[in-house]
């Protein structure tokens, strides 16, 4: 009786741990966000266990039945399209219900797109927030106003067809000279990390429409950050004097 949350490669099939393969081989049932995509990975590692769909369109309906099966003793492994379950992917609902029913939950360490994007962007990684996808309509401008004042590095996911629009919006709310990085197709053959100002990035992708999965890493508000760093410095000076 257990639920394993198993990170899957975000592109390169080699980016999976030995332990993840072992868990998938031993699980009674493998839950897949997209069975077609997951079967490519499972076939690559000769994993032949039973597979069943589990995604945002059916999770509310099937979760109670899955809980019953786990209480009866079955072990499930949840495998989402790319990266770690629960991070802009299904997983939270099932995890919460397992905890409510005293079913052990174990999340394996592994791939997630925003960590390599942040680290290789060259933008400060000591303090950051991850917001996933911005609201498509309702609440979008409110969120942009809030994030504009954020002094920590900001990480967003975005689709290729909305990237240019989002970069223009960010430039409007954050300022045209705010630095950012567009990280695209991470771990894949055409991986790209493009760092520049928001305005320059928008102009670039207007001329060169992007493809693939995209992570946006945006510099925190430099004015807010400078003020906070000064306050921290003054506090440290006071502590030393005492």
Secondary structure, 3 states (H helix, E strand, C coil): CEEEEECECCCCCCCCCHHHHHHHHHCCEEEECCHHHHHHHHHHCCCCCCEEECCCCCHHHHHHHHHHHHHCCCEEEEECCCECCCCCCCCHHHHHHHHHCCCCEEECCCCCHHHHHHHHHCCCCCCEEEEEECCCCCCHHHHHHHHHCCCCEEEEEECHHHHHHHHHHHHHHHCCCCEEEEEECCCCCCCEEEEEEHHHHHHHHHHCCCCCCEEEEECCCHHHHHHHHHHHHHHHHHHHHC
